[in-house]
Amino acid sequence: MEQTYLIDTNVIIDNFGNKLPEKAKVFFDTFEPVVSAVTKIEVLGWLNATKEQLNPLYYFMEITTVLPINETVIEKTIAIRQTKKIPLGDAIIAATALVYGLILLSRNTSDFKNIDSLKVINPHIL
């Protein structure tokens, strides 16, 4: 199946916290999960999480394509940060989506506003 979506950290948290609408849950079954390396770090770096909380997240990351922070992503991140005020993690996630030609799925669409050519979908309003 063709990779078309990059899943942001907040969407994974919402999914595992049963906070996604039913329509979004059904939508997620239509594509293979893909995340940025930053998202993997953010999700699994949950401070003070229990083993029971982390186990399903580790399993999810095992079956997910994790895209690396390679030189092309680094250069795109630099270009984004030179023109937009955006936190580093969000800039890397946006750059990853752009470099790999993916649509970003994020609840926080405003975090990514005004980034040229970046397509963002909020799964809460599908």
Steps between C-alpha positions, in 0.01 A plus 500: 500500500632845412608718791299819490464618861742593776347467848581771755563418866172647624298276269671187635437616856135571416466160334641308796301717741177417315446868418470467122156511340378173350539636146871565566551150644347346186715731283817377673427146383536613136877564500825375648619710797798727433664735752804723527789395723404800717153357555646167609722681750210711630261206534741255663669769710187533716628612841401276792297264279439151626596187309129432444459844343809469281462141374225575244694804380817294451297245304348776287849634419615148404232480229542863391738639239724750679653748259856608588636848552732490200697782338209598273264527799763700689540747213121539464469551878762774487316670214171488693654641818672779310162631385247390768488514877437134578631261766778272384301176536210637295741633237659154465159335473389754236826458309462121508151525351622735227812300412307174471197657331260407780188665640539576870227379736494728805245633745714813534466633147584852616850379597570448131323797343672694226755231415512505122370186327428316827160333502354442848181314591341499845358147549259636760305678225501241220 
